[in-house]
């Protein structure tokens, strides 16, 4: 189960207790929950602390909206992150690029750097088989998007 949190939710002082309560109530193993925290939330100490505690109880932690900024790469060294979900804008931009391009080279390098840091690469916004093939060749570990099924409302 993958849940993307907002910046506000990521910094909530009650986040950890709420997640623990939901895990207890549902019986879901912590490792079966992937919680995505937006990179823009991490300058807040509370969000980073929440990520650390959630990782320590076995929740799969991910950085959402991950891009190419050096400070975002540094987060992989500073925090117990198991995955990054690339920013949708990068995925959409790659889909519009033709052949070899500086962006394609940067995305290939980014995938390698994320793997070197011990995290997996998730891409969101894959709409065609051609995109899925490109990202698989680029080293993405998993993908989401209309090709695989539509996003569902939390109640569903």
Secondary structure, DSSP 8 states (H G I E B T S, - for coil): -EEE--HHHHT-TTHHHHHHHHHHHH---GGG-EEEEEGGGTTSHHHHHHHHHHHHTT-EEEEEEE-S-HHHHHHHHHS---EEEE-HHHHHHHHH--SS-HHHHHHHHHHHHHHHTT-EEEEE---SHHHHHHHHHHT-SEEESTTT-----TT-
